[in-house]
Amino acid sequence: TLRDAMDRLFDDAFTRPWGLSDGGRGMGMPAVDMYQTDDDVVVKTAIPGIKPEDVQISVTGDTLTIKGELKEKNDNKQKAYQIREQRWGTFERTLSLPVDVKADKATADFENGVLTITLPKAEEVKPKTITVKAK
């Protein structure tokens, strides 16, 4: 839709990809995959190195927000790095959901660094099957 295209345009133009530095203020934004099944909206994001207890997920209206923090280990203070590309700090990603969902029935699973959020669709947006009867 036009709204989705505009959202992607602004995301690409005004936000930082996951891998770029932002001056040590945080990790940037993790990339996400979002898709729909007949019953659910599913969001997947790879956030390696982060503990499940350091991730917060919220749904407000048609907006999903994923926040988290990867804490820096203290043993790095005395080392003279030649290369330092691993990121630490906070991240936040906010997404517009394509349909109404039942936020109170949502589930989140974390396996091998991949967070999978499953949001059941509201009944009124699920596809309905109508049986045709012959007379």
N, C-alpha and C positions, 0 to 999 in steps of 0.2 A: 504494500500500500504506500501511498504518498507519505503518510506519517512515519512508517518504518524507514523509508528512504531518507527522510529528513533526520530522523534519529541517528541513523548510521553516519550521515554526513557530519553532523555535529560531534558525534563520538570520535570520528576519525580526525576532525579538524582541531578539537579542543581538549582532547584527553591524551594521556601518554600510554603507549603500549606497555605491556607487562615488563618487557626487557629493558626499557630505557630508564636511565637514572633521573631522579627528580631532586637532586641536591641533598640526598640523605633523609628527606622528609618521609619517605615511604617506599613501598614496593611498586607503585603504579597500579594498573588495573589488570586483573587476570582476564584472559580470553575466555569466552563462554560459547557453548553450543546450546541452542534452545530449539526444541521440536515438540510437535503435538502428536498424540495418539488419539484414538476415539474418546478415551476417558480422561487423559491427563495432559498437562503441560510439563515437560521435563527440561531441566536446566542442568548442564554439566560444566564444571570448571576444574582445571588442574591447578591445585595449590600445594605443590610438594613442600615438605618440610614443616608444614603448619599442623599443629595439634587440633583435633576436633573441638576441644574446649576453648580454643582461641578464635573460633569463627562464630559470628552472630548473623542470623538470617531473619529478615522481617518482611511481611507483606502488608502494605497499606493501600487499600483500594486496588488499582491496577498496576501497582509498582512493587517490584521485588528488589530488596537491597541485601547484598552480601558484604559483610565487613569482616576483617580479620587482622591478625598481627603475627608476624614472625619475629621473635625476639632474638636479638644478637647475643651470641655467646660471649661471655666476659674474657675468655682466654685469648682473644684476638688483640687486645690492647697493646701488648708489648712486641708484636711482630711487625717486621718491615716487609710489607707485601710488594711483590713484583707485579702481580695482577690481582685485582679484587673485583670480580664480576658478580658474585653471589649477592642477592638483595636481602635486606631485612627491613623491618618497619611495618607500617600499616598499609592496608589496601581497602578499597571500597568500590563496589560495582553496583549500579542501579540500573534496572531494566524495566521497560514497560511490558506488561504481560499482554498477550494478544487476545485473550478472552477472560471472562470472569472465572474465578477459581474459588474453591472452598479452602481458605487459608487454614482453618482450624483442623483440617484433615491432611495437611501437607506432611511429607516425610523427607528426611535428609539422611543420606548414607555417605560415609567417607571410607574409601578403600583405595589403598596404594596411591595416595596423594590426589585422588579424584573425588570431588564432592558432587553428588547427584541429588538434586532436589526434585521431588515429584509432587506436583500440585494438581489435585483432582479438579476437573472442570465442574462448574456449576451445572446443575441438571438442565437449565434452560438453554445452554449452549452445546450440549451433547447432541450428536446426530440421532435422529429418530427414524425408525423403520416403519413404514406403513404397508400393511398387507392388503393386496388387491383381491377382492372376492368376486368370483364370477356368478352371474345370475342366470 
